[in-house]
Amino acid sequence: MTLSAHGGSQTQHGGNAARVRIMGTPRSGTNLAKHLVETHLGVPVVFDQGFWKHGIFPALMSGRDLGYGGLPIIVMSKDPITQLLSWFRFTRNRSIFRPARHLGPFLNGPLEIRQDFTQPRQMEYRFRTPADYWNQFYFAMEALRRTGAPVHFTCYEQLVSTPALCLSSMSRFLDLASPFDAGASVTVPRYAMGASNDIDRPADPAANQGPFDPTRADLASALARIGWRNARRILRDIDDDVLDATGRAGFRKTCRKAIGPAAILRSLVGFW
């Protein structure tokens, strides 16, 4: 058994990691990652034990020592453009985001998020904008990584396009006795993964979910829907070092290359 630098068991050599925590903002692929990690790596996933998987990482202190719950952490992220578009769509389910009717006010106004808006006495957070939440969440996870805690970032778009390669990287991070073969065949579920937690697990995580749509990870498609003007507004609240931490060095240049006529037109005639 290997002990982490901050206390608690991290991995067990000769077998699989005991457990792994997966964190990420809402709609960042945490449920898909959980399914693939448990199915292909055989490692149980923790979401909400100790702290909420979507919450800004809390500084767990023991004297002057920083703790992190004693488990290795896989951090899922979508790029901020596709992520915020996904959140806007998600406001319609009236659960953890307050409902929003129009895209412009949603992107430019404060964001309130709660563990469940349909239930009382839930932890709440408020941010200047949705982009501010994305920035703060991943800044905190990178700051935790810099302390020496076992933190591993995975991009949603890479998990969708090259799942075997991502699982191989995760298996090395977890120091599994048998690293996952990056050339293995891995099939992404045909249906979107249903939300789950550590308390109420649905019998079928894919029940009542629509078919999986890989275009939800496509930046050009998101830019066409959101418009270049809104994209620039989002990027003003995102720091380059945070983009780099999530594996997106040079993302601003990537955005400019992905802009198409539809993104420009949406900025000219879109509703705000």
Salt bridges, closest charged atoms under 4 A:
GLU38 OE1 - LYS34 NZ 3.11
GLU112 OE1 - ARG98 NE 2.68
GLU112 OE2 - ARG126 NH2 2.65
GLU124 OE2 - ARG114 NH1 3.73
GLU142 OE1 - ARG145 NE 2.67
GLU142 OE2 - ARG146 NH1 3.95
GLU157 OE2 - ARG248 NH2 3.02
ASP175 OD2 - HIS13 ND1 3.01
ASP198 OD1 - ARG201 NH2 3.68
ASP213 OD2 - ARG216 NE 3.70
ASP237 OD1 - ARG128 NH2 3.70
ASP237 OD2 - ARG233 NH1 3.06
ASP240 OD1 - ARG252 NE 2.62
